[in-house]
Amino acid sequence: MSETNKKFRFKITVIGDGAVGKTSLIQKFTNDNFKEGYIKTIGAQFSIFDRKIEGDKIKLLFWDIAGQDDFNFLRPSFFKNSVAAIIVYTLEENELGEESFKHIHNWDVDIKKYCGDIPVVIFGNKVDLINEEQIDTSAIEKIVEDKNYLGHFITSAKTGHGVIDAFNAIIDELYVKYKDMPV
């Protein structure tokens, strides 16, 4: 631990198609809360979460960006100053699941365009709605490897499965990256 504790402020953008559970994941992590039903995010929402690592204070700003195309024009301003991104898709075995998986590439393009080369993790959400034993992770593992992402996590905002580990992976990566830099 350093002699004087540092304070960090990290903006993390959470993106993905509409209805994949971005808001619910953030609420589960920051408040241990889950609400049934779907409420569309208009533009963007942000949540704040404070954490300590090695005595240093970390303020996390999670920007939850609406996944609907109606809000494309707002995205550049929402991405500004992000130091990491989380791409969320749903594991549901339906059209939304297939489309949200296909759109990972589109979200990656947006990240690179507006943020450059920042750490990225992928959350496969809603595992509670499928048989986890039947998940084939080979395609997503290839994407993670090809794009040099930090990793892929299977999550459920409803049950909390994997949520803490998934968020902590990106937070810990940011702390390691910035802890020795002057604040």
C-alpha positions in Angstrom: 0.0 0.0 0.0 1.3 3.5 -0.8 2.0 6.0 1.8 -0.7 8.3 0.5 -3.8 6.8 -0.8 -4.9 7.7 -4.3 -8.3 8.5 -5.7 -9.3 7.2 -9.1 -12.3 7.9 -11.3 -13.1 5.5 -14.0 -15.8 5.9 -16.6 -16.9 2.5 -18.0 -19.3 2.3 -20.9 -21.8 -0.5 -20.9 -23.2 -1.2 -24.4 -25.2 -3.8 -26.3 -28.5 -4.3 -28.0 -31.7 -3.2 -26.4 -33.2 -5.7 -23.9 -30.0 -7.7 -23.2 -29.9 -6.6 -19.6 -27.4 -3.8 -19.4 -29.3 -1.8 -16.9 -30.2 -4.8 -14.8 -26.5 -5.9 -14.6 -25.4 -2.5 -13.4 -28.2 -2.4 -10.8 -27.3 -5.9 -9.6 -23.7 -5.0 -9.2 -24.1 -1.5 -7.7 -27.2 -2.1 -5.6 -27.7 -5.9 -5.4 -31.1 -5.2 -6.9 -33.1 -6.8 -9.8 -36.4 -5.6 -11.1 -38.6 -7.8 -13.2 -39.8 -6.3 -16.5 -38.2 -4.3 -19.2 -37.9 -0.5 -19.2 -36.1 0.9 -22.2 -33.2 3.2 -21.5 -33.7 6.6 -23.1 -30.3 7.9 -24.3 -28.1 6.9 -21.4 -28.2 6.4 -17.7 -25.3 6.4 -15.3 -24.6 4.7 -12.0 -21.9 5.4 -9.5 -20.1 2.8 -7.4 -17.3 3.3 -4.9 -14.7 0.6 -4.2 -11.4 0.4 -2.4 -8.4 -1.5 -3.6 -5.2 -1.6 -1.6 -6.5 1.5 0.4 -7.0 3.5 -2.8 -10.5 4.9 -3.5 -12.0 4.2 -6.8 -15.1 5.9 -8.1 -16.7 4.0 -10.9 -19.1 5.7 -13.3 -21.0 3.1 -15.3 -22.6 4.7 -18.4 -25.5 2.5 -19.6 -26.0 3.4 -23.3 -29.3 2.7 -25.0 -29.0 -0.1 -27.5 -31.7 1.0 -29.9 -30.7 2.6 -33.2 -32.8 5.6 -32.4 -30.0 6.8 -30.1 -27.1 6.4 -32.5 -26.6 10.2 -32.9 -26.0 10.5 -29.1 -23.4 7.8 -28.8 -20.3 9.8 -29.5 -20.9 12.1 -26.6 -21.7 9.1 -24.3 -18.5 7.3 -25.2 -16.3 10.3 -24.5 -13.6 9.8 -21.8 -14.5 6.1 -21.3 -11.5 4.1 -20.1 -13.1 0.7 -20.5 -16.2 -0.9 -22.1 -18.4 -3.8 -21.4 -20.3 -5.4 -24.3 -23.4 -7.2 -23.2 -25.4 -9.8 -25.3 -28.1 -12.2 -24.3 -27.7 -16.0 -24.2 -31.4 -16.4 -24.9 -32.1 -19.0 -27.6 -34.2 -16.7 -29.8 -33.9 -13.9 -32.4 -32.7 -11.3 -29.7 -30.0 -13.7 -28.6 -28.8 -14.3 -32.2 -28.9 -10.7 -33.2 -27.2 -9.4 -30.0 -24.4 -11.8 -30.5 -24.0 -10.8 -34.2 -23.9 -7.1 -33.2 -20.8 -7.6 -30.9 -18.7 -6.6 -33.9 -20.8 -3.4 -34.4 -20.3 -2.4 -30.8 -16.5 -3.1 -31.1 -16.4 -0.7 -34.1 -18.1 2.0 -32.0 -15.7 1.5 -29.2 -12.6 1.7 -31.4 -14.0 4.7 -33.3 -14.9 6.8 -30.2 -12.5 5.5 -27.5 -9.5 3.9 -29.3 -7.9 0.9 -27.7 -9.4 0.5 -24.3 -10.0 -2.6 -22.2 -13.1 -4.5 -23.2 -15.0 -7.5 -21.6 -18.0 -9.3 -22.9 -20.9 -10.4 -20.7 -23.2 -13.2 -22.0 -26.3 -12.4 -19.9 -29.5 -14.2 -18.9 -27.9 -17.6 -18.3 -30.9 -18.2 -15.9 -33.1 -18.6 -19.0 -31.1 -21.4 -20.6 -29.4 -24.7 -19.8 -25.8 -23.5 -19.0 -24.4 -26.9 -19.7 -25.4 -26.5 -23.4 -23.6 -23.2 -24.0 -21.0 -23.4 -26.8 -18.4 -20.8 -26.0 -16.1 -21.5 -28.9 -17.4 -18.6 -31.1 -17.2 -16.0 -28.3 -13.8 -17.3 -27.2 -12.6 -16.7 -30.7 -13.9 -13.1 -30.7 -12.2 -12.5 -27.3 -8.9 -13.8 -28.6 -9.1 -12.1 -32.0 -10.0 -8.7 -30.5 -7.7 -9.1 -27.5 -10.5 -8.5 -25.0 -10.0 -9.2 -21.3 -12.5 -12.0 -21.3 -16.0 -13.3 -21.5 -18.3 -13.9 -18.6 -21.5 -15.8 -18.3 -23.9 -13.7 -16.1 -27.4 -13.4 -14.8 -28.6 -10.1 -13.5 -31.6 -11.9 -12.0 -29.7 -14.5 -10.0 -26.4 -12.6 -9.7 -24.6 -15.5 -11.3 -21.1 -14.3 -12.4 -22.0 -10.6 -12.0 -19.4 -9.7 -9.3 -16.6 -11.6 -10.9 -17.4 -10.0 -14.3 -17.4 -6.4 -13.1 -14.4 -7.0 -10.9 -12.4 -8.2 -13.8 -12.6 -4.9 -15.6 -12.2 -2.8 -12.4 -9.1 -4.8 -11.4 -7.6 -4.4 -14.8 -8.1 -0.6 -14.7 -6.6 -0.4 -11.2 -3.5 -2.3 -12.3 -3.2 -0.1 -15.4 -3.5 3.2 -13.6 -2.3 2.7 -10.0 1.3 3.7 -10.6 0.4 6.8 -12.7 0.4 10.2 -11.1 -3.1 11.3 -10.2 
